[in-house]
Structure formats: C-alpha cells, structure tokens
Amino acid sequence: MKLRILAVVSCLLLSAASSFAQTAPDKTPDVSTEMRNGFNEVNGWVMKAAETVPADKYSYRPVDTVRTFGQMIAHITDSYNYFCANAAGTKVEWSEAVEKGGTDKDTLLPKLKEAVGRCNTAYSSGNAQLKPLFINVGHTNLHYGNIITYMRMMGLKPPSS
C-alpha cells in the first residue's frame, strides 16, 4: 500500500515539474519586478481589508494579549515607513509613531495610503536596496495572516479569499 501511494505521489510531482518546465519563461526573472509584484499583491489585500473592516471594528482584538485590528494596520503602516525609507537610502530608526497614535479608521487610512506611496516609490526605484524591500514583503505577509484571522472572527471575508 505504501509503495502504491509513493508511486502516485511521485507521478504527481513529476507531472507538476514537467508542466512547470514547459511553461517557465526562458529569461531570468527581474528580481525588482518580482519584489514589487509581491508587495503590490499583499499590500492590495491589506488596503482592501483596512477599507472593508467597519470603523467600529478597529478596536476588535481576539484576546487581551494581542493588537487590536487598528493597531495591526498601524503597525503595518509603521513598518512601511521604516523598511521603505531604508530601502530608499534614508536611514531611520524603527518607530511606532502611527501605532502609538490614534488607531481609528479615519486616522489610519490616510497614514496607510501615505506610507504606501513612499513604498511604491521605493519599489519602483532602480537603485533601492532590495533587502529592506524583501523583509517588508515578508513582514506584511505575516501580518496579513493575522488580518485574515481577525476578519474571519469578525464574520468578514478576507480580500484574498
């Protein structure tokens, strides 16, 4: 029985690998473009979530030991300000200025959009440092996972679903 399962799994893996090999582009992907695409995807979900969640739910937190939804959006905004400034060559220290400020929807959305604008500039730059941009994409994905959970607990459908 184990041999049969191993054979089926092997065939599936070989089929997938063969399919990928046939559709893979001939040129090496542009790392900057792929990084920007990754940011655009996860940031699009974060922005849609921030816009979708009602203002009265920004104070929602599943348990007392975690951030509220608003604090989560503020934390992502602070991280955009940090990582994208450093990628653009402006050395800044980590700051929780947005998270320590107001975390209501009306206060956060303009700050998030402003931070996204700075990130878009950094991701579009031909001379930005890639490491902070890469870390930013990973960090945002991690917290978008939190946002998915929060939204489901609030009875809302996450943007990526």
FENFEN-V100265 format. One record per run of one state. SS is the DSSP state (H for helix, E for strand, L for the rest). FROM is the first residue (numbers start at 1). TO is the last residue. Records with the same first field share a line. If there is no record, write none. Layout:
BEGIN
SS: FROM-TO  FROM-TO
END
This chain:
BEGIN
L: 1-1  24-30  53-54  58-68  88-96  101-104  125-129  154-161
H: 2-23  31-52  55-57  69-87  97-100  105-124  130-153
END
